[in-house]
Amino acid sequence: MGKNPASKAFLFAMVISIVLPFIPILKWGLLPFDLLNTHLHEMFHAFAALATGGQVDHIEVYKSAEGVTLTRGGISSIILMAGYLGASLFGAIMVIGSRNEKYSKFWLRFLAVLVLVSSTIWVRGDALGWMIGFAWPILILFGSFRLKGQALVVAAQFLAVQQCLNSIKSLRDLVILSNSTVVTDAQMLANITHIPAMVWAIMWLAVSLFGIGVAMVKINKIPVKTEPEAVTGQLPG
């Protein structure tokens, strides 16, 4: 039995995503994906603030792919955890969800609407960070209408894989920074809980890796649709 189309699209997206950073002339083309990851990371901070009874002042996204979400009220510990976990698990869920043309179209449009709404309501920052917040939804929506069949599935899987890998890369950097004086989500959570920032960073990385691992298993278990075999035979007579 051959691989299902979604599994093939996922494998193709994964290979391309891993190879591109090692090609000097092309790796800079991945910066917009880093910025998309930042938008989603900060957006999940904002959603967590609202979900726990807080308010969102605004989100700042910068061309360095750094960002900050300014909130008031809410449950600080949940808000701080939501950024890394929300962004990585969203990517994993999108991998599982984009299993065929129909669902890939849905997830692309859902992603576009999320980023567009967040950018319209909350996002500030420098010009590039702000423009990316509107450029991505336009590009994703355009692709969801123009692409068909396997090309649409590949596009959805590529965006999902990029989200997963960028989240893992960010969490790797967070682990490295946990013993420094740099203010991070993990460090701020450590100040609240008195649990070391390194512990939080490793826990988030483990949860994200687990989520992505589950997505890889699930996408490969989607059954391959086969056409019924034609029944042939000689009519009596």
C-alpha positions as CSV (number, residue, x, y, z in Angstrom):
1,M,0.0,0.0,0.0
2,G,1.4,3.4,-1.0
3,K,1.6,6.5,1.2
4,N,-1.5,8.7,1.4
5,P,-1.3,12.1,-0.4
6,A,-1.2,14.0,2.9
7,S,1.8,11.9,4.2
8,K,3.6,12.5,0.9
9,A,2.9,16.2,1.2
10,F,4.1,16.2,4.8
11,L,7.3,14.4,3.9
12,F,8.0,16.7,1.0
13,A,7.4,19.8,3.2
14,M,9.6,18.4,5.9
15,V,12.5,17.7,3.6
16,I,12.3,21.2,1.9
17,S,12.0,22.9,5.3
18,I,15.1,21.1,6.6
19,V,17.2,21.6,3.5
20,L,16.4,25.3,2.8
21,P,18.3,26.8,5.8
22,F,21.5,25.2,4.5
23,I,21.3,27.0,1.1
24,P,22.8,30.5,1.7
25,I,21.0,32.2,-1.2
26,L,17.6,30.8,-0.1
27,K,17.7,30.7,3.7
28,W,16.8,34.4,3.9
29,G,13.5,33.6,2.2
30,L,12.5,31.8,5.4
31,L,12.4,35.1,7.4
32,P,8.7,35.7,6.6
33,F,8.0,32.2,8.1
34,D,9.8,33.2,11.3
35,L,7.7,36.4,11.4
36,L,4.5,34.3,10.9
37,N,5.6,32.2,13.8
38,T,6.1,35.3,15.9
39,H,2.6,36.6,15.0
40,L,1.0,33.3,16.1
41,H,3.1,33.1,19.3
42,E,2.0,36.6,20.4
43,M,-1.6,36.0,19.2
44,F,-1.8,33.0,21.6
45,H,-0.6,35.2,24.4
46,A,-3.4,37.5,23.6
47,F,-6.0,34.8,23.4
48,A,-4.9,33.4,26.7
49,A,-5.3,36.8,28.3
50,L,-8.8,37.2,27.0
51,A,-9.7,33.6,28.0
52,T,-8.6,34.2,31.6
53,G,-10.5,37.5,32.0
54,G,-7.7,39.9,31.0
55,Q,-7.4,42.6,28.3
56,V,-5.0,43.0,25.5
57,D,-3.4,46.4,25.0
58,H,-1.4,45.6,21.8
59,I,1.1,43.2,20.2
60,E,4.5,44.4,18.9
61,V,6.2,42.4,16.1
62,Y,9.7,43.4,14.8
63,K,11.7,42.5,11.8
64,S,14.1,40.6,14.0
65,A,11.2,38.1,14.5
66,E,11.0,39.2,18.1
67,G,7.7,40.2,19.7
68,V,5.9,41.2,22.8
69,T,2.2,41.2,23.9
70,L,1.1,43.8,26.4
71,T,-1.8,42.7,28.5
72,R,-3.7,43.7,31.7
73,G,-5.2,41.3,34.1
74,G,-5.9,37.6,33.4
75,I,-3.9,34.7,34.8
76,S,-0.3,35.5,34.1
77,S,1.0,31.9,34.3
78,I,-1.4,30.8,31.6
79,I,-0.7,33.8,29.4
80,L,3.0,33.2,29.6
81,M,2.7,29.5,28.8
82,A,0.3,30.0,25.9
83,G,2.8,31.6,23.4
84,Y,5.2,28.7,22.8
85,L,2.8,25.9,23.5
86,G,0.0,27.5,21.4
87,A,2.2,28.2,18.4
88,S,3.8,24.7,18.3
89,L,0.6,22.7,19.0
90,F,-1.3,24.8,16.4
91,G,1.3,23.7,13.8
92,A,0.9,20.0,14.9
93,I,-2.9,20.2,14.7
94,M,-2.7,21.8,11.3
95,V,-0.4,18.9,10.1
96,I,-3.1,16.4,11.2
97,G,-5.9,18.5,9.9
98,S,-4.6,19.2,6.4
99,R,-5.2,15.6,5.3
100,N,-6.8,16.3,1.9
101,E,-7.8,19.1,-0.4
102,K,-11.0,20.0,1.4
103,Y,-9.4,20.2,4.9
104,S,-6.2,21.9,3.7
105,K,-8.3,24.7,2.2
106,F,-10.1,25.1,5.5
107,W,-6.9,25.2,7.6
108,L,-5.3,27.7,5.3
109,R,-8.3,30.0,5.5
110,F,-8.6,29.6,9.2
111,L,-4.9,30.5,9.6
112,A,-5.3,33.5,7.4
113,V,-8.3,34.8,9.3
114,L,-6.6,34.3,12.7
115,V,-3.6,36.3,11.6
116,L,-5.7,39.0,9.8
117,V,-7.9,39.5,12.9
118,S,-5.0,39.6,15.3
119,S,-3.0,42.1,13.0
120,T,-6.0,44.3,12.6
121,I,-6.9,44.6,16.2
122,W,-3.7,44.3,18.1
123,V,-0.5,44.3,16.1
124,R,1.9,47.3,16.2
125,G,5.7,47.4,15.9
126,D,8.0,48.3,13.1
127,A,6.9,48.5,9.5
128,L,8.0,45.1,8.3
129,G,6.5,43.2,11.3
130,W,3.2,45.1,10.8
131,M,3.1,44.5,7.0
132,I,3.9,40.8,7.3
133,G,0.8,40.5,9.5
134,F,-1.3,41.6,6.5
135,A,0.8,40.2,3.7
136,W,0.5,36.6,5.0
137,P,-3.3,36.5,5.2
138,I,-3.6,37.9,1.7
139,L,-1.1,35.4,0.3
140,I,-2.6,32.4,2.1
141,L,-6.1,33.3,1.1
142,F,-5.0,33.7,-2.5
143,G,-3.3,30.3,-2.5
144,S,-6.4,28.7,-0.9
145,F,-8.5,29.8,-3.9
146,R,-6.0,29.3,-6.6
147,L,-4.3,26.0,-5.7
148,K,-6.0,22.7,-6.3
149,G,-5.5,19.1,-5.4
150,Q,-2.1,17.9,-4.1
151,A,-0.6,21.4,-4.6
152,L,-3.0,22.7,-2.0
153,V,-2.2,20.0,0.4
154,V,1.5,20.6,0.0
155,A,1.0,24.3,0.7
156,A,-0.9,23.6,3.9
157,Q,1.6,21.0,5.1
158,F,4.5,23.3,4.3
159,L,3.1,26.1,6.4
160,A,2.2,23.7,9.2
161,V,5.7,22.1,9.2
162,Q,7.3,25.6,9.1
163,Q,5.2,26.5,12.2
164,C,6.3,23.3,14.0
165,L,10.0,23.7,13.1
166,N,10.2,27.4,13.9
167,S,8.5,26.7,17.3
168,I,11.1,24.0,18.1
169,K,13.9,26.3,17.1
170,S,12.5,29.1,19.3
171,L,12.2,26.7,22.2
172,R,15.8,25.5,21.7
173,D,16.9,29.1,21.9
174,L,14.7,29.5,25.0
175,V,16.5,26.6,26.7
176,I,19.9,28.2,25.9
177,L,18.8,31.6,27.2
178,S,17.3,30.2,30.4
179,N,20.6,30.6,32.3
180,S,21.2,34.1,31.1
181,T,19.9,37.5,32.2
182,V,17.7,37.9,29.1
183,V,14.0,38.3,30.1
184,T,12.0,35.5,28.5
185,D,8.5,34.0,29.0
186,A,10.2,31.2,31.0
187,Q,12.1,33.6,33.2
188,M,9.0,35.6,34.0
189,L,7.1,32.4,34.8
190,A,9.9,31.3,37.0
191,N,9.6,34.6,38.9
192,I,5.9,33.8,39.5
193,T,6.2,30.1,40.3
194,H,9.7,29.8,41.7
195,I,10.3,26.9,39.4
196,P,13.6,27.5,37.4
197,A,13.2,28.9,33.9
198,M,15.2,26.0,32.5
199,V,12.6,23.6,33.8
200,W,9.8,25.5,32.1
201,A,11.7,25.8,28.8
202,I,12.5,22.0,28.8
203,M,8.9,21.1,29.6
204,W,7.5,23.3,26.8
205,L,10.1,21.8,24.4
206,A,9.1,18.3,25.5
207,V,5.3,19.0,25.0
208,S,5.9,20.5,21.6
209,L,8.1,17.6,20.5
210,F,5.4,15.2,21.7
211,G,2.7,17.1,19.8
212,I,4.7,17.1,16.6
213,G,5.5,13.4,17.1
214,V,1.9,12.6,17.4
215,A,1.1,14.6,14.3
216,M,3.8,12.7,12.3
217,V,2.3,9.4,13.4
218,K,-1.3,10.4,12.7
219,I,-0.6,11.8,9.3
220,N,1.1,8.6,8.3
221,K,-1.9,6.5,9.5
222,I,-4.4,8.1,7.2
223,P,-5.7,5.3,5.0
224,V,-5.0,5.4,1.3
225,K,-8.2,5.6,-0.8
226,T,-8.2,3.1,-3.6
227,E,-10.4,2.8,-6.5
228,P,-12.6,-0.3,-6.7
229,E,-11.3,-2.9,-9.1
230,A,-13.4,-3.5,-12.2
231,V,-15.1,-6.9,-12.3
232,T,-14.5,-8.6,-15.6
233,G,-15.8,-11.8,-17.0
234,Q,-17.5,-13.5,-19.9
235,L,-21.3,-13.3,-20.1
236,P,-22.9,-16.7,-20.7
237,G,-24.4,-17.4,-24.0
